């Protein structure tokens, strides 16, 4: 660092030649107050425009080429007045620094140039006259320096002051880099920490749903730190940075690179731009495009940038509607009253005040080339517009005020200690040295007049609090900052941020909250689909998948509805599902119940006919008991279908399939027994043989009991292992909750059904083989046809049952039960009832014998008659 300083000091040899140029004011104190102890102050009061000048050339070039007059930074003059106010207040306080008559200060202008800043610092250390390192001609040696509106200025000055161990108090915004005591051992910061500023900015964007923004920041470590924190917090909330522009913090040079910078901002489609730069960087907009282009942007400025401070142009409406985070500071008692009394007549020796007054109150109707004079000596600072002067103390002025008091309290403690030591050494006295102040500055803690406790220890710095201000520029060229919200960092998340958007005024073109998105938001019913190679804020919108909804805008994922709800057609909210089961009250349930009851009554009537005409040959043929049993089982077959109608309960679920399985097994077993009886009746033709035993009624009953017993065992195993139970099905139909019977063991259900099918197939096979026997008395053909209908119904039932859902499954099973039962009833008993009731003349022995002989010949008729006689016996 020292060799670099030597090189720069060598370059300063030509500076004094440049000082004669009107382009550069002489580097002498702009303002000074004598005192026993003196504080140095470096404040940016005016800037110098230099075009196309780089490095040391700005000191060596001809003064008439490439230079312009200096420009006042009017609003910064409040910092000077805060300094004066603090010094005067301290000098009036008899309890503070009682051993000195007065505290003085030297005020220098701070330049954004490494060379000019180094020259000013060295001039202050040496005193007026020739610049001589390590030599001071000040009668009252300065003890500390207050300076550094920006981190760049602080570092530039600290490079020199650290060599001489001069305490330097930075009044600019807090920078964590400057807290490194290894690099900056004699540097102190008074400002509150801005470590939560990025969270306030992100919460503002979240509040207005801005997800596509730009950022302008300084090209230094503080800018990088803010960018890193801001980007990390943005990612958590789905916000993207469209671009990041960085501005150099040293030597603001503008030209072709600046034009490109502005062009990129103006041509960008980004509506919201965050600005995190120091106040002096605002000058980058002075060579802007036509001023109306900025009305299409919404600016979010941080506390580091005073948006009302425009030293070059009155271009306030460029930023009309901007939102700015401003530090909340305590009001210093008496400061506003002091500002109202400030006039050139009050401080006649203050040349700086006269120059400021003349520049601030100049007559705008006259030409800019006119000689500056005191246009309004009796005017008040309160009459100045906001862009020129603000009566409310700024955060920088507040820190300067506190910095002066911090030095005063440290000096106070040091002088007390020094006085005690001098008394011990018999009154030996000497002036305090700057390096002696460090041990006291590190321990300094005090309460200012506003009641704010302050400390120069960086670890004790508290978090800054912010007001959210809305910048307004009116057509009459007046402007205002209106508070529209607040951000308090040291409170639980979600409680410290408030904003009243109803009172915010946006740009001239927007009356509502502007949109700042890369892609228009996805409405309810859609979800965001990322685009390959694009930021997360740029996406497509896809409809929610089947069964899912999105109730809000810009949802990343759709959510499933609860089990008792289903998505509407637009898939933006869930509707309650309808409870579904085959109710007896609905038309279909009522119709099926009526059909079942009708067939049951019909079957009962047929049973009554058979009982009434039980002694007729057609009833006595093929075992009357089997006919009665078959008719009774068919009655129960029709009635068991009623168990499938209505809301399923534990009882009906247990009875449904088991009752259906048992009664159908009995019915099919009876048919199988009847078929076997027919075959045996025609095969056993010789009386007295042992085979005649198979024609006994007990054999048929045993067949029925044996076949039905196997089904009883199957049902018992099924109910014992995993019985059916009532269940709710929320998945089969998207808009329904189906109340159904869960079959429990699927294997048990299909075992019962398969066993019935096995018996039916056996009956069909036996009947088919006996179809060629004489048909006067046997039922083989009718049984064959009935079993064909039965098997057709249940074969078609299986795929239909599997492909249907909800109560349609129940309807299919009921239909199969009714159809198969009606098939058995119609094919076996209706022809017999027809003969019994309508053709009673054919239901006699003589008619049957004649018909049998006519159809089958003498031998056949004899066999048939003998068989009938044997069966009768």
C-alpha positions in Angstrom: 0.0 0.0 0.0 2.9 2.4 0.9 4.6 2.2 -2.6 1.3 3.0 -4.2 0.9 6.0 -2.0 4.4 7.2 -2.9 3.6 7.0 -6.6 0.4 8.9 -6.1 2.1 11.5 -3.9 4.6 11.9 -6.7 1.8 12.6 -9.2 0.5 15.3 -6.9 3.4 17.5 -7.7 1.5 18.8 -10.7 -1.7 19.4 -8.7 -0.9 22.9 -7.6 -0.6 24.0 -11.2 -4.0 22.6 -11.7 -5.3 24.5 -8.7 -4.9 27.7 -10.6 -7.4 26.5 -13.1 -11.0 27.7 -12.7 -12.0 24.1 -13.2 -10.8 23.0 -9.7 -11.4 25.0 -6.5 -8.4 25.3 -4.4 -7.9 22.6 -1.9 -8.3 24.6 1.3 -10.9 24.2 4.0 -14.2 25.2 2.6 -15.3 26.1 6.1 -13.4 26.2 9.4 -14.0 27.1 13.1 -11.1 27.6 15.4 -11.0 25.7 18.7 -8.7 24.2 21.2 -9.3 20.8 19.5 -10.1 20.4 15.9 -12.1 17.7 14.0 -11.5 17.2 10.3 -14.6 16.7 8.1 -14.8 15.6 4.5 -18.3 16.1 3.0 -19.3 15.9 -0.7 -20.6 19.5 -1.2 -20.0 19.9 -5.0 -18.7 17.9 -7.8 -16.6 18.7 -10.9 -17.7 17.6 -14.3 -14.7 16.4 -16.4 -15.3 14.8 -19.8 -12.9 12.4 -21.4 -10.3 12.8 -18.6 -8.7 9.8 -17.0 -6.3 9.2 -14.2 -3.6 11.8 -13.6 -4.4 13.4 -16.9 -7.2 15.4 -15.1 -4.4 17.3 -13.3 -2.1 17.7 -16.2 -4.5 18.6 -19.0 -5.0 22.2 -20.1 -7.6 23.8 -17.9 -9.6 25.1 -20.8 -9.9 21.6 -22.3 -12.1 18.9 -21.0 -13.3 20.6 -17.9 -16.5 22.2 -16.6 -17.5 24.3 -13.6 -18.2 22.7 -10.3 -21.8 21.9 -9.5 -23.4 22.2 -6.0 -24.9 19.2 -4.3 -27.3 21.4 -2.5 -29.0 18.8 -0.4 -25.7 17.8 1.1 -25.4 21.2 2.7 -27.7 19.9 5.5 -24.7 17.7 6.6 -22.7 20.9 7.0 -25.4 22.4 9.1 -25.7 19.3 11.2 -22.0 19.6 11.9 -22.3 23.2 12.9 -25.3 22.5 15.0 -23.5 19.7 16.9 -20.4 21.8 17.5 -22.3 24.8 18.7 -24.4 22.6 21.0 -21.3 20.9 22.5 -19.6 24.3 23.0 -22.6 25.5 25.0 -22.7 22.4 27.2 -20.7 23.1 30.3 -20.7 19.5 31.4 -19.0 18.3 28.2 -15.3 19.1 27.6 -15.2 21.6 30.5 -11.4 21.8 30.3 -11.3 23.3 26.8 -12.8 26.6 25.6 -14.2 25.4 22.3 -14.3 22.6 19.8 -13.4 23.5 16.3 -13.6 21.8 12.9 -12.1 22.0 9.4 -14.4 21.2 6.5 -13.2 19.9 3.1 -15.0 18.9 0.0 -14.9 15.1 -0.8 -14.3 14.2 -4.4 -15.0 10.9 -6.1 -11.5 10.6 -7.3 -8.6 8.7 -5.8 -6.1 11.5 -6.6 -8.3 14.4 -5.4 -9.3 12.5 -2.2 -5.7 11.7 -1.4 -4.7 15.3 -2.1 -7.4 16.7 0.2 -6.5 14.2 3.0 -2.8 15.1 2.7 -3.6 18.8 2.7 -5.6 18.5 5.9 -2.8 16.6 7.6 -0.1 19.1 6.5 -2.1 22.3 6.9 -2.2 25.2 4.5 0.8 25.8 2.3 3.1 23.3 0.6 2.1 19.7 0.7 4.8 18.1 2.9 4.3 14.5 4.1 4.9 14.0 7.8 4.7 17.7 8.5 1.9 19.8 9.9 1.7 23.5 10.2 -1.6 23.6 12.0 -1.4 25.5 15.2 -4.2 23.4 16.7 -3.5 19.8 15.6 -6.6 17.9 14.5 -7.5 14.9 16.7 -10.0 12.9 14.5 -11.6 13.0 11.1 -15.2 12.5 10.1 -15.7 11.4 6.5 -16.8 8.8 4.1 -20.3 9.2 2.7 -19.6 6.0 0.7 -17.5 3.0 1.3 -15.2 4.0 -1.6 -14.5 7.5 -0.1 -13.9 5.9 3.3 -11.3 3.5 1.9 -9.6 6.2 -0.1 -9.2 8.5 2.9 -8.4 5.6 5.3 -5.5 4.6 3.0 -3.6 7.7 4.2 -5.1 8.2 7.7 -4.2 4.7 8.8 -0.5 5.5 8.3 -0.8 8.3 10.9 -3.2 6.4 13.2 -5.7 9.2 12.9 -9.2 8.1 14.1 -11.6 8.1 11.2 -15.3 7.9 11.7 -17.3 6.9 8.7 -20.8 8.5 8.6 -21.9 6.7 5.5 -24.1 3.6 5.5 -22.8 0.6 7.4 -20.5 -1.7 5.4 -19.5 -5.0 7.0 -16.2 -4.9 5.0 -15.1 -1.9 6.9 -15.5 -3.7 10.2 -12.4 -5.8 9.5 -10.0 -4.3 12.0 -7.1 -6.0 10.3 -7.5 -3.8 7.2 -9.0 -0.8 8.9 -7.7 -0.7 12.5 -8.5 3.0 13.1 -11.9 3.1 11.3 -15.2 3.4 13.2 -18.8 3.2 11.9 -21.8 4.8 13.6 -24.5 4.0 11.1 -27.0 1.2 11.8 -26.6 -2.1 10.0 -28.3 -2.6 6.6 -28.1 -6.4 6.7 -31.9 -6.8 6.6 -32.5 -4.3 3.8 -32.7 -7.0 1.1 -35.5 -8.7 3.1 -37.6 -5.6 3.0 -37.1 -5.2 -0.7 -38.1 -8.9 -1.3 -41.1 -8.5 0.9 -42.2 -5.5 -1.1 -41.9 -7.5 -4.4 -43.8 -10.4 -2.8 -46.6 -8.1 -1.7 -47.1 -6.7 -5.2 -46.4 -10.1 -6.9 -43.4 -8.8 -8.8 -41.3 -11.7 -10.0 -39.3 -10.2 -12.9 -37.1 -7.3 -11.9 -33.8 -5.7 -12.6 -31.0 -4.5 -10.3 -28.6 -1.6 -10.5 -25.9 -1.8 -7.8 -22.4 -0.6 -7.1 -19.4 -2.5 -8.3 -17.8 -3.1 -4.9 -18.0 -5.5 -2.0 -21.0 -3.9 -0.5 -22.8 -4.2 -3.8 -21.8 -7.8 -4.2 -22.9 -8.6 -0.7 -26.3 -7.0 -1.3 -26.7 -8.8 -4.6 -25.8 -12.2 -3.0 -28.3 -11.7 -0.1 -31.0 -10.3 -2.4 -30.7 -13.2 -4.9 -30.8 -15.8 -2.2 -33.9 -14.4 -0.7 -35.5 -14.0 -4.2 -35.0 -17.7 -4.9 -37.0 -18.6 -1.8 -40.0 -16.5 -3.1 -39.8 -17.4 -6.8 -38.5 -14.0 -7.9 -35.9 -13.7 -10.7 -33.4 -11.0 -11.6 -33.7 -10.2 -15.3 -30.4 -8.3 -15.3 -27.8 -6.8 -13.0 -25.9 -3.6 -13.9 -23.0 -2.6 -11.8 -21.7 1.0 -11.5 -18.1 1.9 -10.7 -17.9 3.7 -7.3 -14.7 5.7 -8.1 -14.3 8.5 -10.6 -17.7 8.7 -12.3 -16.8 8.9 -16.0 -19.6 8.9 -18.5 -19.5 8.4 -22.2 -20.1 5.6 -24.6 -20.2 3.0 -21.8 -22.9 5.0 -20.0 -25.0 5.3 -23.1 -24.9 1.5 -23.5 -25.9 1.1 -19.9 -28.9 3.4 -20.2 -29.9 1.7 -23.5 -29.9 -1.7 -21.9 -32.2 -0.4 -19.2 -34.6 1.5 -21.4 -34.9 -1.3 -24.0 -35.5 -3.9 -21.4 -39.0 -5.2 -20.9 -38.5 -5.2 -17.2 -41.0 -2.8 -15.4 -39.5 -2.8 -11.9 -35.9 -1.9 -11.3 -34.1 -2.0 -7.9 -31.4 0.7 -7.4 -28.8 0.1 -4.7 -26.2 2.7 -5.3 -24.9 5.8 -3.5 -26.4 9.2 -4.0 -23.6 10.5 -6.2 -24.2 7.7 -8.7 -27.5 9.3 -9.5 -25.6 11.5 -11.9 -25.5 8.7 -14.4 -29.0 9.6 -15.5 -28.1 13.2 -16.5 -27.3 12.3 -20.1 -30.4 10.2 -20.4 -32.6 9.4 -23.3 -35.7 11.5 -23.8 -37.0 12.0 -20.3 -40.4 10.4 -20.9 -38.9 6.9 -21.2 -38.6 6.5 -17.5 -42.3 6.8 -16.8 -42.7 3.2 -18.0 -40.5 2.0 -15.2 -41.2 1.5 -11.5 -38.1 2.3 -9.4 -37.3 0.8 -6.0 -34.5 2.7 -4.3 -32.7 1.8 -1.1 -31.7 4.1 1.7 -28.2 4.5 0.1 -29.7 6.7 -2.6 -31.5 10.0 -2.0 -33.9 10.0 -5.0 -34.7 13.7 -4.5 -31.1 14.8 -5.0 -30.5 15.7 -8.6 -27.6 18.1 -9.0 -27.8 18.4 -12.8 -31.3 18.4 -14.0 -34.8 18.8 -12.7 -35.8 15.5 -13.9 -37.9 14.4 -11.0 -40.8 13.1 -13.1 -38.3 10.4 -14.4 -38.8 8.7 -11.1 -42.4 9.8 -10.3 -44.1 7.0 -8.4 -40.8 5.4 -7.2 -40.8 3.6 -3.8 -37.8 4.3 -1.6 -36.6 2.6 1.6 -35.6 5.5 4.0 -33.9 5.1 7.4 -36.1 5.9 10.4 -34.1 8.4 12.5 -35.0 10.0 15.8 -35.7 13.7 15.6 -33.0 15.9 17.1 -34.6 18.5 19.4 -34.0 22.1 18.1 -32.5 21.1 14.7 -35.4 22.4 12.6 -35.6 25.6 14.6 -31.8 26.0 14.0 -32.3 25.5 10.2 -35.0 28.2 10.2 -32.6 30.7 11.7 -29.7 30.0 9.3 -29.0 33.0 7.0 -25.9 34.5 5.5 -26.3 37.5 7.9 -26.0 35.1 10.9 -22.7 33.8 9.8 -21.1 36.7 7.9 -17.6 35.0 7.9 -19.0 31.9 6.3 -18.1 32.2 2.6 -19.4 28.6 2.0 -22.9 29.6 3.2 -23.0 32.6 1.0 -22.0 30.5 -2.1 -24.6 27.9 -1.2 -27.3 30.6 -0.6 -26.6 32.3 -3.9 -26.7 29.0 -5.8 -29.8 27.6 -4.0 -31.8 30.9 -4.3 -30.6 32.0 -7.8 -33.2 33.6 -10.0 -34.1 31.0 -12.5 -35.6 33.4 -14.9 -32.2 34.9 -15.7 -29.5 33.4 -17.8 -27.4 30.7 -16.3 -24.3 32.7 -17.4 -25.2 35.6 -15.1 -22.9 36.3 -12.1 -24.2 34.6 -9.0 -25.4 37.0 -6.3 -27.4 36.9 -3.1 -30.8 37.0 -4.6 -32.7 36.3 -1.4 -30.6 37.1 1.7 -33.7 37.2 4.0 -35.2 34.0 2.6 -35.5 30.8 4.7 -34.2 27.3 3.9 -37.7 26.2 4.5 -38.8 27.8 1.2 -36.4 25.7 -0.9 -37.9 22.9 -2.9 -37.3 19.3 -1.8 -34.7 18.6 -4.5 -32.6 21.5 -3.2 -33.0 21.2 0.6 -34.9 19.1 3.1 -35.9 20.4 6.5 -36.1 16.8 7.8 -32.8 15.5 9.0 -31.4 12.9 6.7 -29.8 9.7 7.9 -26.3 10.9 6.9 -26.8 14.2 8.8 -28.0 12.3 11.8 -24.9 10.1 11.7 -22.6 13.2 11.4 -24.3 14.8 14.4 -23.7 11.6 16.4 -20.2 11.3 15.1 -19.3 14.8 16.5 -20.7 13.8 19.8 -18.8 10.5 19.8 -15.5 12.4 19.3 -16.5 14.9 22.0 -17.3 12.2 24.6 -14.1 10.3 23.8 -12.1 13.5 24.2 -13.9 14.2 27.4 -12.9 10.9 28.9 -9.4 11.2 27.6 -9.0 14.7 29.0 -10.3 13.5 32.4 -7.7 10.7 32.5 -5.0 13.1 31.2 -5.8 15.7 33.9 -5.4 13.1 36.6 -2.0 12.0 35.2 -0.8 15.6 34.9 -1.7 16.3 38.4 0.4 13.4 39.5 3.3 14.7 37.4 3.1 18.1 39.0 1.1 19.9 36.4 3.0 18.7 33.3 0.7 19.3 30.3 0.8 18.5 26.6 -1.7 18.5 23.7 -3.5 15.1 23.1 -2.3 13.1 20.1 -4.8 11.5 17.7 -3.5 8.0 18.3 -4.3 8.4 22.0 -8.0 8.7 21.2 -8.5 5.1 20.0 -8.7 3.4 23.3 -11.4 5.9 24.4 -13.4 5.7 21.1 -13.6 2.0 21.4 -15.3 2.2 24.7 -17.4 5.3 24.0 -21.1 4.8 24.7 -23.6 7.7 25.1 -27.2 8.8 24.7 -27.8 11.6 22.2 -30.3 14.3 22.7 -33.0 12.2 20.9 -32.6 9.5 23.5 -30.8 7.1 21.1 -28.0 5.0 22.7 -24.9 4.9 20.5 -21.6 3.1 20.4 -18.6 3.0 18.1 -18.2 -0.7 18.6 -19.3 -2.3 15.3 -20.7 -5.3 17.2 -23.1 -3.1 19.0 -24.6 -1.5 15.9 -28.3 -2.2 15.8 -30.4 -3.0 12.7 -31.8 -0.1 10.7 -35.5 0.4 10.5 -37.1 1.8 7.3 -40.0 3.9 6.2 -41.3 3.1 2.7 -41.7 6.4 0.9 -43.5 7.2 -2.3 -41.8 9.8 -4.5 -44.2 12.2 -6.2 -43.5 14.9 -8.8 -46.3 17.3 -9.6 -46.9 19.2 -12.8 -45.9 22.5 -11.1 -42.4 21.1 -10.6 -42.9 20.5 -6.9 -42.3 17.2 -5.3 -42.9 15.2 -2.1 -42.1 12.0 -0.3 -45.2 10.4 1.1 -44.9 7.5 3.7 -46.8 4.5 2.4 -45.4 1.7 4.5 -42.8 0.5 7.0 -40.3 -2.3 7.4 -39.1 -3.3 10.9 -36.5 -6.0 10.8 -36.2 -7.1 14.4 -39.7 -8.5 14.7 -41.1 -12.0 13.9 -41.4 -12.7 10.1 -44.6 -11.3 8.6 -45.2 -8.7 11.3 -42.7 -6.0 10.5 -43.8 -5.2 7.0 -46.7 -3.0 6.2 -47.6 -1.2 3.0 -50.8 0.8 2.1 -51.0 0.3 -1.6 -54.3 2.2 -1.9 -52.4 5.5 -1.3 -49.5 4.7 -3.6 -49.3 6.8 -6.7 -47.6 5.0 -9.6 -46.2 6.4 -12.8 -48.2 8.7 -15.1 -49.4 5.7 -17.2 -50.4 3.4 -14.4 -53.4 3.8 -12.0 -53.2 0.2 -10.8 -50.3 -1.9 -9.5 -48.0 -2.5 -12.5 -47.2 -6.0 -13.6 -43.6 -7.2 -13.4 -43.6 -10.8 -14.6 -41.6 -12.7 -17.3 -44.7 -14.7 -18.2 -48.3 -13.8 -17.5 -49.5 -15.7 -14.5 -51.3 -19.1 -14.7 -54.9 -18.8 -13.6 -56.6 -21.2 -11.2 -56.9 -24.7 -12.8 -53.4 -24.5 -14.3 -49.9 -25.1 -13.0 -46.5 -23.6 -14.0 -44.4 -25.7 -16.4 -40.7 -24.7 -16.4 -39.1 -23.9 -19.8 -35.8 -25.5 -20.5 -32.9 -23.1 -20.3 -35.1 -20.2 -18.9 -35.3 -18.8 -15.4 -37.9 -20.2 -13.1 -40.0 -17.0 -13.6 -40.4 -17.8 -17.3 -42.8 -20.7 -17.8 -45.7 -22.2 -19.6 -49.1 -22.9 -18.1 -50.5 -26.5 -18.2 -53.9 -27.7 -17.1 -54.0 -29.6 -13.8 -53.9 -33.4 -14.2 -57.0 -35.5 -13.8 -58.2 -35.4 -10.2 -56.2 -32.3 -9.1 -56.9 -28.6 -8.8 -55.1 -25.3 -8.3 -57.2 -22.8 -6.4 -54.7 -19.9 -6.7 -52.7 -18.2 -9.5 -49.2 -19.2 -10.4 -49.2 -22.5 -8.6 -46.2 -24.7 -9.1 -48.1 -27.9 -8.3 -51.7 -28.9 -8.4 -53.2 -30.5 -5.3 -55.5 -33.5 -5.1 -59.0 -33.0 -3.7 -59.9 -34.7 -0.4 -61.4 -38.1 -0.8 -64.9 -36.8 -0.3 -64.5 -34.1 -3.0 -63.8 -34.0 -6.7 -62.5 -31.3 -9.1 -65.0 -29.2 -11.1 -64.7 -29.0 -14.8 -62.4 -25.9 -14.7 -60.3 -27.7 -12.0 -60.0 -24.6 -9.9 -61.9 -25.9 -6.8 -63.3 -29.1 -5.3 -67.0 -30.1 -5.2 -68.5 -32.4 -2.6 -69.0 -35.9 -4.0 -72.5 -37.4 -4.2 -73.1 -40.5 -2.1 -74.1 -43.2 -4.5 -75.8 -46.6 -4.1 -78.8 -48.3 -5.7 -81.6 -46.8 -3.7 -85.0 -48.3 -3.6 -86.5 -44.8 -4.0 -84.9 -44.1 -7.4 -86.6 -45.3 -10.6 -84.1 -48.1 -11.4 -84.1 -49.5 -7.9 -87.9 -49.4 -7.7 -88.2 -51.1 -11.2 -85.9 -53.9 -10.3 -87.6 -54.5 -7.0 -91.0 -54.6 -8.7 -89.6 -57.1 -11.3 -88.2 -59.3 -8.6 -91.4 -59.2 -6.6 -93.5 -59.9 -9.7 -91.4 -62.9 -10.6 -91.6 -64.1 -7.0 -95.3 -63.9 -7.1 -95.4 -65.7 -10.5 -93.2 -68.4 -9.2 -95.4 -68.8 -6.1 -98.5 -69.1 -8.4 -96.8 -71.8 -10.4 -96.0 -73.6 -7.2 -99.7 -73.4 -6.2 -100.7 -74.8 -9.6 -98.3 -77.7 -9.2 -99.5 -78.4 -5.7 -103.1 -78.2 -6.8 -102.6 -80.5 -9.8 -100.0 -82.7 -8.0 -101.8 -86.0 -9.0 -101.7 -85.3 -12.8 -99.2 -87.2 -14.8 -97.2 -84.2 -16.0 -96.7 -83.1 -12.4 -95.9 -86.5 -11.1 -93.2 -87.1 -13.8 -89.6 -86.4 -12.8 -90.2 -86.3 -9.1 -92.7 -83.8 -7.7 -90.5 -83.0 -4.7 -87.7 -81.8 -6.9 -90.2 -79.6 -8.8 -91.5 -78.1 -5.5 -87.9 -77.6 -4.2 -86.9 -76.0 -7.5 -89.8 -73.6 -7.5 -89.2 -72.6 -3.8 -85.5 -72.0 -4.6 -86.5 -69.8 -7.6 -88.7 -67.8 -5.3 -85.8 -67.1 -3.1 -83.6 -66.4 -6.1 -85.9 -63.6 -7.1 -86.2 -62.3 -3.6 -82.5 -62.4 -2.9 -82.0 -59.7 -5.5 -83.8 -57.4 -3.1 -80.8 -57.7 -0.8 -78.7 -55.8 -3.4 -81.1 -52.8 -3.4 -80.7 -50.1 -0.8 -77.7 -48.8 1.3 -75.4 -51.6 2.1 -75.1 -52.6 5.8 -73.1 -55.2 7.6 -76.1 -57.6 7.6 -77.0 -57.2 3.9 -73.3 -57.5 2.8 -73.0 -60.8 4.7 -76.3 -62.1 3.2 -76.1 -60.9 -0.4 -73.6 -63.2 -2.0 -74.0 -66.1 0.5 -77.8 -66.2 0.0 -77.5 -65.8 -3.7 -74.9 -68.6 -3.8 -76.9 -71.0 -1.7 -80.3 -70.6 -3.3 -78.8 -70.8 -6.8 -76.9 -73.9 -5.8 -80.1 -75.5 -4.6 -81.9 -74.6 -7.9 -79.1 -75.9 -10.1 -78.8 -79.0 -8.0 -82.5 -79.7 -8.4 -82.2 -79.4 -12.2 -79.1 -81.7 -12.1 -81.1 -84.2 -10.1 -84.1 -84.0 -12.4 -81.9 -84.5 -15.4 -80.3 -87.6 -13.8 -83.8 -88.9 -12.9 -84.9 -88.6 -16.6 -81.9 -90.5 -17.8 -82.3 -93.3 -15.2 -86.0 -93.5 -15.9 -85.3 -94.5 -19.5 -82.2 -96.6 -18.9 -83.5 -98.8 -16.1 -86.2 -100.8 -17.9 -86.1 -104.3 -16.2 -88.1 -104.6 -13.0 -86.4 -106.1 -9.9 -82.9 -105.3 -10.8 -80.6 -103.5 -8.3 -80.5 -100.4 -10.6 -84.1 -99.7 -9.7 -82.9 -98.3 -6.4 -81.5 -95.3 -8.2 -85.1 -94.3 -9.1 -86.1 -93.8 -5.5 -86.9 -90.2 -4.5 -84.2 -90.3 -1.8 -81.5 -90.5 -4.4 -82.5 -87.2 -6.0 -82.7 -85.6 -2.6 -79.2 -86.8 -1.7 -77.9 -85.2 -4.9 -79.5 -81.9 -4.0 -78.2 -82.1 -0.4 -74.7 -83.2 -1.4 -74.3 -80.5 -4.0 -75.7 -77.8 -1.7 -73.6 -79.0 1.2 -70.4 -78.3 -0.7 -71.6 -74.7 -1.4 -72.4 -74.3 2.3 -68.8 -75.4 3.2 -67.4 -72.9 0.6 -69.5 -70.1 2.0 -68.5 -71.0 5.6 -64.8 -70.8 4.7 -65.4 -67.5 2.9 -67.2 -65.9 5.9 -64.7 -67.3 8.3 -61.6 -66.0 6.6 -62.6 -62.7 5.0 -66.3 -62.0 5.0 -67.9 -59.1 3.0 -68.3 -55.8 4.7 -69.8 -52.3 3.8 -67.2 -50.0 2.2 -66.9 -46.6 0.6 -65.3 -46.4 -2.9 -64.0 -42.9 -3.7 -61.9 -43.8 -6.7 -64.2 -45.6 -9.2 -66.2 -42.5 -10.0 -64.6 -39.1 -9.7 -67.7 -37.3 -8.6 -69.3 -40.0 -6.4 -68.7 -41.7 -3.1 -69.9 -45.2 -3.8 -71.3 -47.1 -0.9 -70.8 -50.8 -1.7 -70.1 -54.2 -0.3 -66.5 -55.1 -0.3 -66.4 -58.8 -1.1 -63.6 -59.4 1.4 -62.0 -62.4 -0.1 -62.2 -62.2 -3.9 -61.2 -65.8 -4.1 -64.1 -66.8 -1.9 -66.5 -64.8 -4.0 -65.4 -66.4 -7.3 -65.2 -69.8 -5.7 -68.9 -69.6 -4.8 -69.7 -68.2 -8.3 -67.5 -70.8 -10.0 -69.1 -73.7 -8.2 -72.5 -72.6 -9.4 -71.1 -72.4 -12.9 -69.6 -75.9 -12.5 -73.0 -77.4 -11.5 -74.8 -75.5 -14.3 -72.3 -76.8 -16.8 -72.8 -80.3 -15.5 -76.5 -80.1 -15.7 -76.3 -78.6 -19.2 -74.0 -81.5 -20.4 -76.2 -84.2 -18.9 -79.4 -82.7 -20.3 -77.8 -82.2 -23.7 -76.8 -85.9 -23.8 -80.5 -86.9 -22.8 -82.1 -84.6 -25.4 -82.9 -87.6 -27.8 -84.9 -89.5 -25.3 -88.7 -89.7 -25.9 -90.3 -86.4 -24.8 -93.6 -87.4 -23.6 -92.6 -87.5 -20.0 -89.0 -86.3 -19.8 -87.8 -82.7 -19.5 -84.4 -83.1 -21.1 -85.0 -80.7 -23.9 -86.5 -78.0 -21.7 -83.7 -78.4 -19.2 -81.1 -78.2 -21.9 -82.6 -75.0 -23.2 -83.0 -73.5 -19.7 -79.4 -74.3 -18.8 -78.2 -72.8 -22.1 -80.0 -69.6 -21.1 -78.6 -69.8 -17.6 -75.0 -70.3 -18.7 -75.3 -67.6 -21.4 -76.4 -65.1 -18.8 -73.6 -65.8 -16.3 -70.9 -66.1 -18.9 -71.8 -62.6 -20.2 -72.1 -61.5 -16.6 -68.4 -61.9 -15.7 -66.9 -59.4 -18.2 -69.8 -57.0 -17.8 -69.4 -57.1 -14.0 -65.7 -56.4 -14.2 -66.0 -53.5 -16.6 -68.7 -51.6 -14.7 -68.3 -49.4 -11.6 -70.5 -48.2 -8.7 -74.1 -49.1 -8.6 -73.9 -50.3 -12.2 -72.1 -53.4 -10.9 -75.0 -54.0 -8.6 -77.6 -53.5 -11.4 -75.7 -56.0 -13.6 -75.7 -58.6 -10.8 -79.4 -58.1 -10.1 -80.2 -58.4 -13.8 -78.2 -61.6 -14.1 -80.0 -63.0 -11.1 -83.4 -62.1 -12.4 -82.6 -63.1 -16.0 -81.2 -66.5 -15.1 -84.0 -67.2 -12.7 -86.6 -66.2 -15.2 -84.9 -68.4 -17.8 -85.2 -71.4 -15.5 -88.8 -70.6 -14.6 -89.8 -70.0 -18.2 -88.1 -72.9 -19.9 -89.0 -75.6 -17.4 -92.3 -74.7 -15.9 -94.2 -72.4 -18.3 -94.8 -75.2 -20.9 -96.1 -77.5 -18.1 -98.4 -74.8 -16.8 -99.7 -74.3 -20.3 -100.6 -78.0 -20.5 -102.0 -78.1 -17.0 -104.2 -75.1 -17.3 -105.0 -74.8 -21.0 -104.6 -78.3 -22.4 -106.0 -80.4 -19.5 -107.2 -83.0 -22.0 -103.6 -83.9 -22.8 -102.8 -84.3 -19.1 -104.4 -87.9 -18.9 -102.9 -91.4 -19.0 -104.8 -92.4 -22.1 -103.8 -89.3 -24.1 -100.3 -89.8 -23.1 -100.2 -93.5 -24.0 -101.8 -92.8 -27.4 -99.5 -90.0 -28.1 -96.5 -92.0 -27.0 -97.5 -95.0 -29.2 -98.1 -92.8 -32.2 -94.8 -91.1 -31.9 -92.5 -93.9 -31.0 -94.1 -97.2 -32.3 -95.3 -100.2 -30.4 -92.0 -101.1 -28.9 -91.3 -97.6 -27.8 -94.8 -97.1 -26.4 -94.5 -100.4 -24.4 -91.1 -99.2 -23.0 -92.5 -95.9 -22.1 -95.6 -97.3 -20.6 -93.7 -99.9 -18.6 -91.3 -97.2 -17.4 -94.2 -95.0 -16.4 -95.8 -98.0 -14.6 -92.6 -98.7 -12.7 -92.1 -95.1 -11.8 -95.6 -94.9 -10.6 -95.1 -98.0 -8.4 
